[in-house]
Amino acid sequence: MIPIVHHPDYVAPAPVRSGYQWNKNGLVRDLLRASDAALDWHEPEPMPRRWLEAAHDDDYVAEVIEARVPPLKERRIGFPVTPAVAARSQAVPGGTYLAARLALERGYAANTAGGSHHALADTGAGYCVFNDLAISAIRLVEEGTVGRVLIVDCDVHQGDGTAALTAGRPGIATYSIHAEKNFPVRKAVSTLDVPLPDGVTDDDYLATLEATLTPMIDGFGPDLILYQAGVDPFESDRLGRLSLTLDGLARRERLIARLALARRLPVASALGGGYGSDGMEVAARHVASILALGQAMLGDTALGPGREAAGTV
């Protein structure tokens, strides 16, 4: 069975003046429930405040939790931080952390939200409030659950916040493969950045991913991969600049799984970016990503009755 992490607070009412697709997490949940896959659902605890503060400035954490984020920061985030958004912002890092703990036990687990890789120390940005990837990695290492975490970010946008929040921290490394000309304009410095020109298609993307990620995994020697599985490299994504097909995205997930399985590395995935006018289409991309990863990592145990395992890259 594929461990799936979901919290009711992920489905928050849309604040006014918001460009974010607030129905996405609920649609992902519903499509997963309607699938034939064998799923094992888990509800996380909200991330404790002290671990939020281990990654973010104390004052900013207080602003979010108390829903009094200044207008300038709300503009950078892309929506107002209401009490419901504040609750969601604490639940999401808890979900990524729980997915990591489950992955360590089971090999793979997915959070149905998260991947908020633009959030910085003292502010959110780009639809990201708290950086669940950095928060979870810091907690996992500092509490001694693992010695080394590799954050692999395949979103079309660079994981600038994740790189900044984890820079110089022992036991954490960051990899980001992204469209060079896309948001953010000012890039941070990941442990390894792989910027791509506009319009890269399936074969070139996958060859570059394998050629750059493989030696990084082997050189760093992680105990766990936290995977930002954004589906916005898709050719028709509203905010993407790359040209992967749906088959290319599925091959990407099988490639990540193959690299991990060959090294007996657990993988925990966070949802990441995916944008478009049709919410159901976007959610279906995310669900396909989760199921492809689950089936590749866990094999036939992830399949429902009468289903055959996915092919390999």
Backbone hydrogen bonds, N-H to C=O, Kabsch-Sander energy under -0.5 kcal/mol:
donor,donor_aa,acceptor,acceptor_aa,energy
2,I,38,A,-3.0
4,I,40,D,-2.8
5,V,110,A,-3.1
6,H,4,I,-0.5
6,H,42,H,-2.8
10,Y,7,H,-2.2
11,V,8,P,-1.4
12,A,10,Y,-1.4
18,S,15,P,-0.6
19,G,78,G,-1.0
22,W,20,Y,-1.4
24,K,21,Q,-1.6
27,L,23,N,-2.1
28,V,24,K,-2.6
29,R,25,N,-2.2
30,D,26,G,-2.4
31,L,27,L,-2.7
32,L,28,V,-2.3
33,R,29,R,-2.4
34,A,30,D,-1.7
35,S,31,L,-0.7
35,S,32,L,-1.0
38,A,302,A,-1.3
39,L,37,A,-0.8
40,D,2,I,-2.8
41,W,39,L,-0.5
42,H,4,I,-2.6
47,M,90,Q,-2.9
51,W,48,P,-1.1
52,L,48,P,-1.5
53,E,49,R,-2.5
55,A,51,W,-0.5
55,A,52,L,-1.1
56,H,52,L,-2.8
57,D,121,A,-2.4
61,V,57,D,-2.3
62,A,58,D,-2.3
63,E,59,D,-2.1
64,V,60,Y,-2.1
65,I,61,V,-2.7
66,E,62,A,-2.3
67,A,64,V,-1.8
68,R,63,E,-3.1
74,E,70,P,-2.3
75,R,71,P,-2.3
76,R,72,L,-1.5
77,I,73,K,-2.4
78,G,74,E,-2.9
79,F,74,E,-1.0
82,T,80,P,-1.1
86,A,82,T,-2.7
87,A,83,P,-2.1
88,R,84,A,-2.2
89,S,85,V,-2.4
90,Q,86,A,-1.1
90,Q,87,A,-0.5
91,A,87,A,-1.8
92,V,88,R,-2.4
94,G,90,Q,-1.1
95,G,91,A,-1.8
96,T,92,V,-2.0
97,Y,93,P,-2.4
98,L,94,G,-2.3
99,A,95,G,-2.5
100,A,96,T,-1.9
101,R,97,Y,-2.2
102,L,98,L,-2.7
103,A,99,A,-2.5
104,L,100,A,-2.0
105,E,101,R,-1.0
106,R,102,L,-3.0
107,G,103,A,-2.8
109,A,267,V,-1.4
110,A,3,P,-2.2
111,N,269,S,-2.9
112,T,5,V,-2.4
117,H,115,G,-2.3
119,A,116,S,-0.9
120,L,123,T,-2.7
125,A,128,C,-1.7
126,G,76,R,-1.9
127,Y,77,I,-3.2
128,C,125,A,-1.5
132,D,130,F,-1.3
135,I,131,N,-2.7
136,S,132,D,-2.3
137,A,133,L,-2.3
138,I,134,A,-2.8
139,R,135,I,-2.3
140,L,136,S,-2.8
141,V,137,A,-2.0
142,E,138,I,-2.9
143,E,139,R,-2.5
144,G,141,V,-1.0
145,T,140,L,-1.4
146,V,140,L,-1.6
149,V,171,G,-3.1
150,L,224,L,-2.4
151,I,149,V,-0.6
151,I,173,A,-2.8
152,V,150,L,-0.7
152,V,226,L,-2.6
153,D,151,I,-0.6
153,D,175,Y,-2.7
154,C,152,V,-0.6
154,C,228,Q,-2.4
158,Q,183,F,-0.7
160,D,158,Q,-2.0
161,G,117,H,-1.4
162,T,117,H,-1.5
163,A,159,G,-2.2
164,A,160,D,-2.3
165,L,161,G,-2.7
166,T,162,T,-1.5
167,A,163,A,-0.9
169,R,166,T,-2.1
172,I,169,R,-1.5
173,A,149,V,-2.1
175,Y,151,I,-2.8
176,S,192,L,-2.2
177,I,153,D,-2.3
178,H,176,S,-0.5
178,H,194,V,-1.6
179,A,156,V,-2.4
180,E,178,H,-0.5
180,E,196,L,-2.9
182,N,179,A,-1.5
187,K,185,V,-0.8
190,S,188,A,-0.7
192,L,174,T,-1.9
194,V,176,S,-3.1
196,L,178,H,-2.7
199,G,241,R,-3.1
200,V,197,P,-1.1
205,Y,201,T,-2.5
206,L,202,D,-2.8
207,A,203,D,-2.2
208,T,204,D,-2.2
209,L,205,Y,-2.8
210,E,206,L,-2.4
211,A,207,A,-2.3
212,T,208,T,-1.9
213,L,209,L,-2.7
214,T,210,E,-1.7
216,M,212,T,-0.9
217,I,213,L,-2.7
218,D,214,T,-2.2
219,G,215,P,-2.2
220,F,216,M,-2.5
221,G,217,I,-2.6
223,D,148,R,-2.5
224,L,148,R,-0.8
225,I,266,P,-2.3
226,L,150,L,-2.2
226,L,224,L,-0.5
227,Y,225,I,-0.6
227,Y,268,A,-3.2
228,Q,152,V,-3.0
228,Q,226,L,-0.6
229,A,227,Y,-1.0
229,A,270,A,-2.2
230,G,228,Q,-0.6
231,V,273,G,-2.7
232,D,273,G,-0.7
234,F,231,V,-1.1
235,E,244,L,-2.9
237,D,234,F,-1.7
238,R,275,Y,-1.8
240,G,237,D,-0.8
243,S,200,V,-2.6
244,L,233,P,-2.3
249,L,245,T,-2.1
250,A,246,L,-2.0
251,R,247,D,-2.5
252,R,248,G,-2.1
253,E,249,L,-1.9
254,R,250,A,-2.1
255,L,251,R,-2.2
256,I,252,R,-2.5
257,A,253,E,-2.4
258,R,254,R,-2.4
259,L,255,L,-2.5
260,A,256,I,-2.1
261,L,257,A,-3.2
262,A,258,R,-2.1
263,R,259,L,-0.6
263,R,260,A,-1.0
264,R,261,L,-1.2
265,L,260,A,-2.7
267,V,107,G,-2.1
268,A,225,I,-2.5
269,S,109,A,-2.2
270,A,227,Y,-2.7
271,L,113,A,-1.6
272,G,114,G,-2.3
279,G,277,S,-0.9
282,V,278,D,-2.0
283,A,279,G,-2.6
284,A,280,M,-2.2
285,R,281,E,-1.5
286,H,282,V,-1.8
287,V,283,A,-2.6
288,A,284,A,-2.3
289,S,285,R,-1.8
290,I,286,H,-2.3
291,L,287,V,-2.7
292,A,288,A,-2.3
293,L,289,S,-2.4
294,G,290,I,-2.8
295,Q,291,L,-2.7
296,A,292,A,-2.1
297,M,293,L,-2.8
298,L,294,G,-2.6
299,G,295,Q,-1.5
301,T,298,L,-1.0
302,A,299,G,-2.1
303,L,300,D,-1.5
307,R,304,G,-1.6
